[in-house]
Amino acid sequence: MTQTTIGAGFDVINEIEPHHVDQLHALFAGEWWTSGRTREDVEHVLRETGVVIGLVDRETTHLVGFLRVVTDFRFFAVILDVIVDPTYRGRGLGRRLMDATLAHPKLRDLKGIGLQCEDALIPFYGKWGFTDAPGRTRTMKLVFDH
């Protein structure tokens, strides 16, 4: 496991340890976009995702933040599932997740990174140069009912 110490008592990790899987599942259960995921879903996502970034409270060793990146490691990536434990919000941990992601050595040479977010979060992601007006492209989505 790669671990980087950051200020305010938190460590950035690049691999989710087995003892953190239930904690990640609990984080997902509390959010509208991930609440239906099973523990098996979480395990699958962790196995099949290119890059994962976690934040661990150094004192409690509890997983308090997470995001994942799906990428071809050459041209483009998509950041997904950005989440911070509600009891830890307001401490800049979302910013730390994003900083760690954009500094990740496997992502530095990409041509672009995308993400989806609610309108209220556009200013947050705009701090890193993300825009909701990417030019000639538009985000489209097909949702399956199974």
Buried (B, 14 or more C-beta within 10 A) or exposed (E): EEEEEBEEEBBBBBEBEEEBBEBBBBBBBEEEEBEEBEBEEBBEBBEEBBBBBBBBBBEEEBBBBBBBBBBEEEEEBBBBBBBBBEEBEEBBBBEBBBBBBBEBEEBEEBEEBBBEEEEEBEEBBEEEEBEEEEEEEEEEEEEEEE
